Amino acid sequence: MTDNSKDDFSESHPRQWVDRSSPAYTRNHATHESHPRQWVDRSSSAYTSNTRLASPIHSTYPPPMYLKPLANLNWAYQLHYYLCFRTHRRKKLFSLAERTDALSQELSEICERHGYHLLKAKNYPDHLRCLLSLRPSDSISKTLQTVKTNLSRELGAHFRLQAPMWADGFLARSVGRVRIDAVRNYLDSQSEHHGYAGRVLSPVFRFVAKNPAALTAAHSVFDLNHHIVLATQSRRGIFGSRVGSELVEYWQRVAAKKAFAIDRATVLPDHVHMLVRIVPKMSIENCVLALMNNAQHWFGRHYAELLVQGALTQLWQASAYAGTNGTVTTALVKSFLSRDV
């Protein structure tokens, strides 16, 4: 390469000083000034009600947070009910052995046809007592309506009995493997059972109704107690004693509106135990869904950040446990109905 090869490269333009205050510069290089900053009072009602800071990518957070309501649940359950209903005006329609046998056979067929598990039954001349195991979707009122209607139709046609055959009223009581006092003690001991009792600030909240709500229904005497267990999604520990207290207080308002009662509740970080009473027209499935879905709505509005921190898309697992209990056990009622009196 010769010495003249340096001339093959073009030289850069020499630097020049630019006077930016010159009108020629400002006319051709106009800059757009940003809007001046303004202080926003977030406590203002106009800000909180009409505006919400939101990014086009991320959803609005914190609350409210929408959680899809649960419609179906996977159940673990043991629901036993002692039921008694009498004939119209206490007529002794089943004094004869032929009618008694037909009543027993027809009752067994009706229960099998509708998915009721007949544990034990005993016929009397003017009334019928039975012990049934039902599903969470079955209500006592609907079950007895089905049984009475089918018995009236079949036996009335067979023996030419005048309608109505059965009286309007009934007795319904829940029974279970253990008495209700044992279940109450179990709920009260949850803090010790799960190792939270020794903590200075226990995350467990325990509720006991000082004045249990009175439930009534026309033409019926009933006492339907249920032990319910609900678990958070993936068993994440998101409840504390303060959140548990607020949740149970909200649940009490739901219960008053839906006509059931919460007698006891223990809220632990990842699950909840409750003792609830329901009316005959309500199934325990409807009661539990009301509790779970209302809790999700309330939690999404007030504590959405806890759901996000726990990476939860729902508050609850789509499952629940429900078990009946009462002043007597299932075994005792079966023994009573087996006696030849």
FENLIN-V669679 format. One record per run of one state. SS is the DSSP state (H for helix, E for strand, C for the rest). FROM is the first residue (numbers start at 0). TO is the last residue. Records with the same first field share a line. If there is no record, write none. Layout:
SS=FROM-TO ; FROM-TO
//
This chain:
C=0-1 ; 8-21 ; 28-43 ; 50-72 ; 90-95 ; 114-115 ; 123-125 ; 134-138 ; 159-164 ; 166-168 ; 176-177 ; 188-188 ; 193-203 ; 208-218 ; 223-223 ; 235-239 ; 258-259 ; 267-269 ; 277-282 ; 302-302 ; 309-314 ; 316-317 ; 326-327 ; 338-340
H=2-7 ; 22-27 ; 44-49 ; 87-89 ; 96-113 ; 139-158 ; 179-187 ; 189-192 ; 232-234 ; 240-257 ; 283-301 ; 303-308 ; 329-337
E=73-86 ; 116-122 ; 126-133 ; 165-165 ; 169-175 ; 178-178 ; 204-207 ; 219-222 ; 224-231 ; 260-266 ; 270-276 ; 315-315 ; 318-325 ; 328-328
//
